[in-house]
Amino acid sequence: MTIERIMRILAGSMILLSLALAHFTSQIDLSSLSWLWFTAFIGFNLLQSGFTGFCPPEFLLKRMGFQSGGNACSK
């Protein structure tokens, strides 16, 4: 598994987790944005990563020994 795939899986999981936490703590009505700010933070980091190519967790994954490779959609 490549770093690119791991990053997409990690980002998707964190977004789903934050939305589930917002739902189960009854904060999804937008009156309290505590967990939704977490979602916004992840979304912002994904956006800036797409434009700048800078992704901080990538350095950690490389140090852990994961390989950087081709397109995440390729087989």
C-alpha positions in Angstrom: 0.0 0.0 0.0 1.4 3.4 -1.0 1.5 6.6 1.0 -1.0 8.2 -1.3 -3.6 5.5 -0.6 -3.0 5.6 3.1 -3.4 9.4 3.2 -6.8 9.2 1.3 -8.0 6.4 3.6 -6.9 8.3 6.7 -8.5 11.5 5.6 -11.8 9.8 4.7 -11.8 8.0 8.0 -11.2 11.1 10.1 -14.0 13.0 8.3 -16.4 10.2 8.8 -15.3 9.9 12.5 -15.8 13.6 13.2 -19.3 13.6 11.5 -20.3 10.5 13.5 -19.1 12.1 16.7 -21.1 15.2 15.9 -24.2 13.1 15.2 -24.0 11.0 18.3 -23.3 14.0 20.6 -26.3 15.8 19.1 -24.1 18.6 17.7 -25.1 18.2 14.1 -27.8 20.9 14.4 -25.0 23.6 13.9 -25.8 25.2 17.3 -22.4 23.9 18.5 -19.7 23.5 16.0 -17.1 21.7 18.1 -16.7 18.4 16.1 -17.6 20.1 12.9 -14.5 22.4 13.3 -12.5 19.2 13.2 -14.1 18.3 9.9 -13.4 21.8 8.6 -9.7 21.5 9.7 -9.3 18.2 7.8 -11.0 19.6 4.7 -8.8 22.7 4.8 -5.6 20.5 5.0 -6.8 18.4 2.1 -7.4 21.5 0.1 -4.0 23.1 0.8 -2.3 19.8 0.2 -3.9 19.6 -3.2 -2.6 23.0 -4.2 0.8 23.0 -2.5 1.8 19.3 -2.4 2.8 19.7 1.2 1.4 17.0 3.5 2.9 16.7 7.0 1.8 13.1 7.7 3.6 12.0 4.5 7.0 12.5 6.2 5.9 10.3 9.2 4.7 7.5 6.9 7.9 7.6 5.0 9.9 7.2 8.2 7.7 4.3 9.2 8.8 2.5 6.0 5.8 2.8 3.7 6.6 3.2 0.0 5.7 6.2 -2.1 4.3 5.1 -5.4 2.0 5.7 -8.3 -1.5 6.9 -8.6 -3.9 5.7 -5.9 -6.4 4.7 -8.6 -4.1 2.4 -10.5 -4.0 -1.3 -9.8 
